[in-house]
Amino acid sequence: MKKILFKSTKILLWALGSLLGLGVLFVVFATLLTLIPANSTYKEADEGVTIFLASNGLHVDFILPTQTPEKDWTTYFSPKDFQTGPKPYVAIGRGDRGFYLETPTWGDLKVSNVLNALFLPSETILHITYLRGKPIENDQVKSLILTKDQYKNLISYIEETMVWNNEGQAKLIPGYGYPGVNDQFYEAKGTYHLFMTCNDWVNDGLKRIGVKTATWAPLDKCLLYHRE
């Protein structure tokens, strides 16, 4: 019995040590690859289309003007899908399907959903929210001026993630909007895992259009660091 207990304890300690080691490596690499920027020679445009990056403390969304000469997002995310119709700005984020749909509030958060999202490649969906007014900049919300070409490239990047219905609109997942929020969920392409998080998706979009950002951004702080 003592031998079994000793062996079990040894295995448990080894497992805990391994998890701790992986956690330390994750933090080290996330920090280093945040400090090492992509597009290091980037200079922000003086005029163009102003977008925002907004964090809720964990997850960053693109916040874009709903209608510009380059794109009218209501043609993809139909006003009839939303409680109060379109507003001046639209927030677009991509994340783990299970986490999004099963965690409408932090009180619904489950350890299993977090572990599945991080360690098991899973389906992704888009979270779309129409906002009443222009975002106010603070520690969690940063503005960025894009040239018209950069904005068009960002539009193309988002479109590549979308799944279309027969009418050429984004494919709605009905019945999952959060209570009291003017939002909806839509099908998306790609997988979610530890090395391609919601923040990585935003970061890769910025890299695509030539904006200075982190080389790897698994956390919201990695993205916001380069907007200081």
N, C-alpha and C positions, 0 to 999 in steps of 0.2 A: 504493500500500500504506500509506504514511504517513497519507494522508487517511482511509482506512478505519479505521486504528488510532486516529487522533485522534477520529473521529466515534464509534467504539465506546466509547472511554474516556469521552467526553463524556456519552453516553447512560447508561453505567453510573454515573457520578458523579451524574447527575441523578436516577436511580432510587434510589440510596442516600440522597441528600439528601432526596428525597420521603418515603422510609420513615422516616428520622430525624425529619423534621418532623411526620409523622403520629404517631410515637411520643411526641414532646414534647406535641403537642396532646392526645393520649389521657391522658397523665399529668396535665396541667393541668386538663382538664375533670373527670377522675375525682376529683382532689383538691378542686376547687371544689364539685362536687356531692355530695361526702362531707361537707364542712364545712357546707353548706347543708342542714339536716335537713328531712325530711318529718315531719308531726305534731309540730311543735316544742313544743306545750303538753302533750304526753303525760305522765301520771304513772303509774308502775307500781302495780298493785293490791297491796294488803296481803295478800290471800289469794286462792286460786283454784287454777289448774292450773299447776304449774311445768314449763316446757319448757327446752330447752337449744339453743344454737347452737354447733356444734362445727366447727372448721376442721382440715384435715390439712396446712395450710400454704398451700394454694391454693384449696380448695373447701370451702364451708360446707354442712352438713346441718342440718335440723331434727332434734332428738332429743326424742321424745315418749313419755309413759308408754304402754305397750302397751295397757293396759285402764283405762278410767275410765268413769263413768256416761255420759259424752258420746260415747265411741267405744271400740270394741274393734277394734283394727287387725288382729287375726287373722282377722276375717271377710273382709277384703280380701286379706291376704297370708297365705295358708294355711300353717299349721305343717308340713304334709306336704311343702311345697316346700323346707324348710330342713333343714340337717344335724342340728341339735340342737333343733329346735322353737322356740317362742316364748320370749322372755325378758322381764324387766320393762320394758325400754325398746327403742324401735325408732327407728333413724336413717333419715330419708327425704331423699334428694337427687335433683335432676334435672340431667341433663347431656347432652352430645353422645353420640349412639349409637356412632359409630365410635371415639371416644376411650375411652369406657367399656369397650366390648367387646374392643378390640384392645390395651388397655394394662393388663393385670392387675398388672404391676409397673412401677416406674420404669425398669427395664432394658429394657422393651418399648416405651418412648416413642419415637415417630418424629416428625421435624420435619413430615412431610406430614400427620400426624394433627392436630398443633397448628394448622397453617396452615388446614387444612380446617375445623376447629372454629371458628376465629376469623373467617375471611373468607368462608366459603361457608355460607349458611343450610342447616342440616342437621337431620335428625330427632333427637328427644330421647327418652330413656328414663328411668325411675325406678330408682334404686339403693336397695334396702331391706336393712338390716342389723339383726338382733336382737342386742341387747347384754346381757351377763350381769348388769350391775349399774348403779346410778345413776352418771352421769358425775361426775367430779371436776373442779371448776372450776379453771382456770388461765388462762394468757394466750390459749390457743386454744379454751377452752370457757367459755361464759358462760350463766348461768341467767337466766330471765325468768319472772315470775309473770303469768299471763293471767287475766282474769275468765272465768267460764264462757261468757259470750257471745262474748268474743274467741276463745276456744278453738274454739267451735262454728264461728265464721266462718273460722278457720284450717283446720279440717277440710273445710269446703266448698271453700276455695281449693285444697287438695290434691286433693280429689275431682274438681274441674274439669279437672285435668291427666291423670287416669287414663283408661285404656282398659279396657273390661270384657269378660270372657268370658261364655259363655252361662249360667254359674252366678251371675253378678253379682259375681264376684271380679275382682281385678286380673289382667290378661292377662300370664301368665308368658312370659319368653324363656328357655327351658330350656337348661341346659348351659353357662352363662357365669358362675356364681358364682366368686369369687376363691378360690384355694387357702388353706385354713386359716381362712377367714372365714365366719361364719354369715350369708350374704347371698345375694340373688338380684336379677335385673333384670326389670323389667316395662315393657311398652309405655307410652308417654306421648304426650300431645298437645303441639303447639307446636313451634317451631323454635329452634335454637341458633345464635347468631352473636355477633359482638363486642359488640353492644348488648343482647343478652339471654343472658347467661352463666348458669352454675349459680348464681352468687352473686346475680345479678339476680333470679332466680326466688325465692330465699329473701327477698330484700329486698322484692320486690313483695308477698309474702305478709304481711310485717310492716306495710307501708304499708296494705294492705287492712284490717287489723284495728286500725289506729289507733296502732301502736307507733312511737315516735320512732326514726327510722333515716335512712340516707343517701337523698338524692334519687335518686342513681344509684350502684350498687354493683357494678362489674364485677369487683372483687377482694375477697378475704376481709377484708382490712384495712379496707375501706370499711364493712363490716357491723360488725366488732368495735369500731370506733372509738366507736360510740354506746352500747356496753355497758360502757365503762370507768367 
